[in-house]
Amino acid sequence: MLSNAGRLLRPSQGTAAFCLVLAHLFLSFLSFPASATELNAKAARIAGDEARTRIVIDFDVKPDFTVHYLESPNRIVVDIAGTVNFAFPPEQLEARGIYERIRFGAMSAGRTRLVLTSKLPAGLEVAEARKNDEGEGWRLVLDGAIVTPDQYAAMKKQGNWGNSESSSAPVVPLAPQQPPSPDSVFTVAIDAGHGGIDTGAVTSGKNPVYEKNITLDFATTLARELNTRPGIKAFLTRDTDIFLSLGERVQIARSRGANLFISLHADTLREKSTRGATVYTISDRASDKLADELARRENTSDEVAGVEVKKEPSEVNDILIDLTRRETQAFSISLANSIVHSFEGQIGLINNPHRSAGFRVLTAPDVPSVLLELGFLSNPEDVKQLQRADFRDKLVTLIADAVKRYREKLGG
């Protein structure tokens, strides 16, 4: 028997060396992860927008994984125990939403890596392997969301975590809002609907009134009013006539740590006699036909501006609603009720002034959000009223009062 040096070994030496090799192989086999056998990734899909994005990968067996974060550039790294056979076309995981690049492949024997490079700091709100309800197989669900730089630094510091190490793995710290302390700053994002190439509703006639201008006028005045209230700080998602996608609006609110998000609109209806203000919160099912029609129209804002909106796979078609936390929805409803209460007896409201539907702009999972229809440009009386400075000032004062009561209720 020859060694790697090529010299002849005596039989006793050869037997001893052979036994050492066998022992080494046996110990290596024992230390190799049980899940290091081949996993088959049968299909994948990705959906979402510039604020949140979901990735789902279908496996034949349960994948064990760990997660950690890297920077420069910002990356979410998911290591899967085992060798994964990626049996789906690469375009099924083509980067979109918060991700600008996605790579996946083998790293070493018994380890496969998925690297998600994000445009802005991002983390995982959900990272778990779920058993399919019907039939065999598992799916790895990764719900990513933009975060603040401080949140990202904290998550990076946590190091590795995952379902193969801990059943209570830390994810993006998006707990339900805590009541503000008396001396804390309560931040409100004011969103002027539409803008730029997306004019929104427009009145007919020689001197058309554009929704995008009405909303910016009201938003600017509301932010100014809120900034006079102690403990409240307001900012605008847009302060000029520019286009923002629906996802960007949500992204801006979250990245600046908003405690509330109020989106202002002045739509049109086929029933020109309908007038008055309406407050909307998010729901996977519209409260009525009118709410459903308005949500569908508002959700096409990106398409109007020529932004490509890909049709989502059926399994993740409701991702934006699904990612909206139940706790946040409850806070949103509380804010809506406060606004309606403030308006009652002061300005005109439509019947059932608090309604709900699947508005994409209300989908921040950690920011209570409402969409406020100031009135309808399809109604001549509302058009006149929305252009009056005294009405605008009265309405924004009532909204500011509602926000103040909402904040006090949280702190009470």
Buried (B, 14 or more C-beta within 10 A) or exposed (E): EEEEEEEEBEEEEBEEEEEEEEEEEEEEEEEEEEBBEEBBBBBBBBBBBBBBBBBBBBBBBBBBBBBBBEEEEBBBBBBBBBBBBBEBEEEBBEBBBBBBEBEBEBEEEBBBBBBBBBBBBBBBBBBBBEEEEEEEBBBBBBBBBBBBEEBBEBBBEBEBBBBBEEEEBBBBBBEEBEEBEEEEEBBBBBBBBBBEEBBBBBBEEEEEBBBBBBBBBBBBBBBBBBEEBEBBBBBBBBEEBEBBBBBBBBBBBBBEBBBBBBBBBBBBBEEEEBBBBBBBBBBEEBBEEBBBBBBEBBBBBBEBBEBEBEEBBEBBEEBBBBBBBEBBBEBBBBBBBBBBBBBEEEBBBBEEBBBBBBBBBBBBBBBBBBBBBBBBBBBEEBBEBBEEEEBBBEBBBBBBBBBBBBBBEBBE
